[in-house]
C-alpha cells in the first residue's frame, strides 16, 4: 500500500463584499466564510483530499450549499469549477468538513486540488495544494525469484533484461532470469564460474557480462563470463590486475569501463576499458574519484557520472563526470546533497540521473535524488514506499524505473516497485 501524506494549510476567504448571501434565505447574515484545503492522502492510485469550511456569524438554519473539491491534472495550478469537480449539495447548519476521492491517478503527473463551497452560484476556494503519484507495485512480481542482495541487472534493451547472481542470508545464488518488459522467465543456464557475490556486470553490444567479486570462502576473483545465447555462461577475458570486489562499471559506446573497488584492505582509484575482441586496457587518467569501493554510476548520453562509495570507515558524497572522447577526462560535478552512502541503485530517465536507497552513516535510506546535468544540480525526487533497503537493483523501461530486491541486515526482499518521475 502506497501512502504519501501531504499536509498543506491553505485558506481562502469570502468577505461580505463578495455577496455570499443567498437571497432565498432572508435570515442569512454572516460576514465572512473560510475554506481550508488541508491534506491529500494517497493510497494506491486514489487520493483522498480533505478540507474544512468555517462560517463566521452565521445565523440561519438549513443553508443549501454545494461543496467539494476542484482539481486539475498538470494543467491549471489554481483549479476552479471550470476544471474537474467532485462535489455534493447539502443543507448545513454549522461548520463542516469536506472529503472527496480522486481515483485512477496517472503516474508521473502533478495534480492540483483545492476545497470549495458554493452558495447561490458564488464559489469560495481554499488555496490549492499539489501532489504527484510516483509509485506503484508493478505487475512484474516474480514469486519464484528468491529474495537477495548484490544481484546484477543487465540491460540489453527494454525487452531483454537479465538478472543473475546475488546472495541471501545463507547462500550465494547462481540462477539467471530474463525480463522481457512484461514478465519473467527462468534462463536454464548455470553460471560457469565459481559462486560469487559483490560482482560487477554490464551489457555490451549483444552480450551480458559478469565478473570479479568474492566467493563463499572470501577469495577474490578476477574472471569474467558472458551469457552465450540463453543456455550457457562462457568464460571471457580475465581482469588484468587480479581479483577485487565492490568495483564500479559503466558503458560508453562500444566499451565497458571498470574501476575502483578493493582487495582486502587495498582500495583502488584506477580505471580499465574492455572492448569485445580487444580485451582490457588501462586508462591513464587523473582528477577522478579517490580510491574507494561500492561507488555508483549512471550514464547520460556520452558522459558517465561516478560517485559515492566508501574507503575504510569514510563515506564519500562526491561525484565526477567521465568523458571518453576526444580523450579520457574526469570533471568534478556537484556533490550528492545528502551525504555519503553505499549500496545504492541508479537509473536514467529522460536525460536525468537518479540515485536511490543505500546505507549512510545515519542508517538505511529510502530517498531518491535526481541529477540535472543541464545545471549540475541535485534535488529530492521522491521517497521509496517499500521496506528500507540497500544492495537492490534498478533499471528503467520507458519513463518508469523498476526497483527491487535488496536487503536490510538479515531481511532479504523479492518485491518490485515502479517509480515514475514527474513528467
N, C-alpha and C positions, 0 to 999 in steps of 0.2 A: 504494500500500500504506500503510495507516494503521498507525503504530507509536506506541504510547503506553506508556512503561515506568514502572511504579510500583514502587519498591523500598521495602518496609517490613519491618524485622526485628521479628518478633513471636513470643514464646516462651510455651509452656505446659508446665508441669512436673507429672508424676505421681510423687508421693512414695510410699515404700513403704507408707504408711498407707492408700493408695488400693487396695490389694490388686491390684497389677498382675501378680501371679504367676499363670501358667496352671497349674492343678493337674495337668493332663495331663502336664506336664514337671517331674518332681521334681528335676531338676538345675538349674532356673532360679533364679538368685539375682542380683537387681540392686536397687539402692537407689533409683534414680530414672530417669526417662525424659524426654527433652527433645524437643519438637516445635516446629519453626520454620516459619512461613509467610513465604516470602522475597520473592516477586515475582509480578506479573501482567503478562504481555506481550501486548498486544492487537494483532492483525493481522487486518485486515478486521473481520468480526463474530465472531471467535473469540478468546477469552482463554486463554492457557496459564498456569496457576497452578502455581507450584513451591514445594516445601517440603523440609524435611530432618528426619530422625529420628536422634537420638543416644541410644544406650544407655550407661549407666554401670554398670560392674561386672557386665556380662553374662557368665555362664559357662555357656553352653549352645550347642547347635547345632540348626539347623533349627527355629527358633521360628516357629510359624504365626501370622501377623498379617493383619489387614485394614487397608489403608492407602489414603489418597486425599485428596479434597477434599470439603468440605461447603460449600454456598453457598445464598444466598437473593437474590431479585431485589427489592430495595427494601423488604423487609418486616422481616426479622429481622437486626439488625446483628451478632448473635453466633450464626451458624447452627450446628446440630448435625446428627446423623444423622437427626433427625426432619424435617429440611428436605431439600433436594436433595443427592444424593450421587453422586460419581464415584469409584469405589473398586475395588480388586482385592484378592484374597487371595494371599499368597505365604509361602514359608519364607525366613527371614532368619538370617544368622549374624553380622551386624555392622551398623553404621550404614548408612543408605540414604537416597536421595533420593526425593522424590515429584514427579510431574509429570502433571497432568491437564488436559484441554481442556474449556472451556465454550463451546459453539457456539451460533450463531443469537442472539447478543446483540441486545437491542432498544434502539434509540437513546433517549437521554434517561433511562434507568433506571440508578439506582445499584445496583451489585452488591456483596455482601459475601461473602467467601470465606476459608476457612482450612484448613490441613492438619490431618489427624488420623491417629491409629493406634489400632487396637482389638485388645486381647488378651483372649480369652475373655469378650467382651461388655462389657469396660470400655474406654471411649474416653478418649483424651488428645488435647487440641486445642492448636494454636497460637493466638495472638491473631489476630483477623480483620484483613484489610486490605479496603479498598473501592476501587472504580474505577467509572468511568462511560464508556459508549460514546457519544461525541458525534458522530463523524464518519463519512462515507462518500462515496465518489464517487457522485454522483447518477446516475440513469438518464437525465439530461437533457442529456448531452453533445451538442454540435452541431458536427460536423467541418467544416461549411460556413461557420461563423461565424469570421471572421478574428480572430486574437488582437489585442487592442487595449487601450488605456487611455483614461480620461476619457470612457467611454460614459455614456449615460443609461438607467436602468431606470425605466420609468414605469408605475406600477401603478394600473390602474382597478379591478380586483378580482383574485381569485386565478386566474381563467381568462382574464384579459386583461392581460398584462404585455408592454409594448413595450420593445424595446431598440434604440437608434439612436445614430448618430454615433460619435465617438471617433477615435483616431489610432493608427497603429503607428509604426515607426521612420522610415518614409519618406513616409507618406501620411496625409491626413485622409480618413476614411471617412464615407460618407453613406448606407449601407444601413440598413434597418429590418427588425426581426424581431418576431414575435409568439409568446409562450409562453403556452399555454393550460392550464398546470398539469401537463401530462404530456409535451408535445412542442413543438418549434419549427417555425414555418413562416415563409417569406420573405414580406414585405409588399412588393408591387410598387408602391412609392410613392417616387419620387425626392424627396429633400429640396429644398424650394422656394427656400431661401436660399443664401447663399454657404457654401462649405465652411468648417467651423469646428471648433474643439476648445475645451476648458475652458469648456463651456457650463453652463447650468442647465436643468433640466427638472422638470415637475410634472404631476400628473394632477388635473383639477378637473372636477367634475360628470361628464360623459360624454366628455371630450376630454383629450388629452395635448398638452402644450406644450413647446417647446424654444426657447431663445434665448440672446442675449448671446454671449460667447466671443471668440476671436481667429481670424483666417483664416491661411492659409499665408504671408502676407506680413507678419504681425504687426499687422494692422489690427484695432482693437477694434470690435465690432459691437453694435448696440443693438436689433436687430429680433427679433421672436418669430414663431414659426409653430406652428400646431396641425394635428394629423392629422385631416383631414376624411374620415370613413369609413376605409377601408383602401386608398385609392387616391391620395390627394393631400395634400401638406403645403401648407396655405393660410396666407397672411400673417395675423398677428394684430397686437395693439397694439404700438407701439414703446415701449421703456423710456424714461421721461421725462428721465433725466439723462445720456444718452449711453451709449456702449459701455463695457463692463468685462469682466473675466474673474475667475474664482475666487470668484464670489458664492456665497451660501448661500440655500437655499429651503426652505420647508415650507408645508403647507396646514392651515388650521383652518376648519372649517365650509365655507362657500361662497367662501372667499377663499384665494388663494395669496399668500405673502409672500416678498419677495426683498430682500436687503440685503448690506452689506459687499462684499468683493471689492476689486479695484484696477484702475486705468487707468494703465499705465506705472508711474511712481513714486508715484502718489497712492493712498492706502488709504482705504477708506470705513467708517463705522460707522452708516450710515443704514439705513432700513427702509421698504419700499413694499409696498402691498397691491394685488392685482389681483383684480377681480371680473368675471365674464362679463357683457358688456353695459354695464359701468360704467367700464372702463379702470383706470388706475393712480391711486393716491392715496398721498401721503407720510404717514408715521406720525410725528408729533411726539412723541418719547419719549426719555428719557434713562435712565441707570442700567444700560445693557446692555453687551454686549461692546464692547471698544475697536476702533478701526479695524484691519482685518486682511483677509487673503484666505485661501481654502481652509479656512474653518470647516466644521463638520459639524452636522447637526441630526437629531433624531428627534422624533416626536410621540406622546405617550401621553394618550389622552382629549382634553381640550380645552386641553392645555398642550404647547407646543413647547419643546424643550431645544436650546440652541445653544452651541457652544464649540469649543475647539481653534483651529487656524489659525496664521498666521504674518504678521508685519509686518517687512518687510526681512529681517534675519537673526535676529529674535527669535521663538522658538516660544511659543505660548500653550497653557496647560493649564486655563484657567478655563472654567466653564460657567454658563449663565444659563437661567432658565425664563421663557417669554413667554406671557402670558395676553392674549387679545383682548377678553374681556368680564369685567366690565361696562365696563371701559375698558382700553385697551392699557397693559401694565405689564411691566417686566422685574424679576425677582427673582434675586439671586445664589444659586446652589446649590453643592454640593460640587465641588471641583476634580477633574479627571481625575487619577487617582493615579499615573500612570506618565510624567509629564512631557508637554510639548507635542509635537504631531505634526501632519502634514498628509497628504493623500492617503488618508484613512481611509474606511471604509464604516460604515453604521449600519443597524439594523433593530430592530423591536419585536416581541416575542413574549410573550404572557400578561402584559401590563402592565409589562414590564421593557424598558429600552432597552439596546442593545448597540453598542459601538464596537469595530472590529477593524482590524487591518493598519495600513498607512501608513508614513510616514517620520518619524523623530525625529532629534534630534541624535546619537543613537548609531547610526543606520542604519535599515535596512528592518525593520519589526516584523512579528511573527506572532501576537501575543497577542490575546485577546478579553476585554473587560471588560463587566460587567453593572452597570447602574444601577438601583437600587431607589428609586422615588420615595417609598415609604411611610416610609422612614427616611433618605432623602437620602444614600445611601451607594453606593460602588463596590466591586466585588470581581472578582477574576480568574475568568473562566468557562471558559477553555479556551485551547488553542494551535492555530493553523491548521496542518494537516499537509502542505499543499501547498507549492510554492515560495514563499519570502517575496516580497511584492509590495506595491505601492501603486496608487492610482488604479483600483481594481477597482470592481465593482458588487455590490450585495446586495439581496435582497428576501425577504420571509417568505411562506410558504404554510403555513397552519395553525401547527403547532408546530415547523416546520423553516425555517431560513434557508438560502437558496441564495446562495452566494458564488462569483464567478468573474471571469474576465478580469483586467486589470491588467498592470502591468509592473514589472520590476526593472532599472533602467537600460535597456539596449538589448534586453532579453529581454521579449517580449510573449506573454501567455498566453491560451489559449481554453478552458481546462478549467473545470469547475464542481464544487463541493463542497457537501454538505449538512451543516448543523450543527443538532443538536437539543439545546437546553439541558436540564439536569436537571429532570425533572418535579417 
